[in-house]
Amino acid sequence: MKTLFRLFMGLGIGLAFIMIIMFTLAMMSGHGHGLFTPDFDVSVNGDAVDLGSIFGGLVGLTVTGIVLLVLCVVLPLVLLLAVGLPLLIVGAVLAAVVAVVCGVGAVLGSPLILLALLLIWAIKPKKKTVASGT
């Protein structure tokens, strides 16, 4: 998730910088004059489109920026803190309970375990050692 976040943020920031650089180059070289005072008309389905207003573009960029912020920052944080943190807490509590139960069982069962080991040691047959003939 972290790598994907870095990739998307890098691509978004890189594309924004490229867009700013290209827009600046177009304005400096005289090719961007049609953005503010268009000398041509664009018609879609017989209706003239007003290219002089940049309001629609600003709204689109704002919505895109908000969506990018929500998807790349807010969503991972919500998933991490709202899902991952409670699971981590529940897992830690369960691990502590299991450790306590195992510890109590070992303390209460230690005399029996020691007697069983002593009994096994006493019953086990002795190994015969083979004398080496060298």
Residue pairs with C-beta under 8 A, 6 or more apart in sequence:
1 76
5 72
5 76
8 68
8 71
8 72
9 72
12 68
12 72
23 32
26 32
27 35
33 39
34 40
34 51
35 51
35 54
36 52
36 54
37 52
38 51
38 52
41 48
41 49
42 48
42 49
42 51
43 49
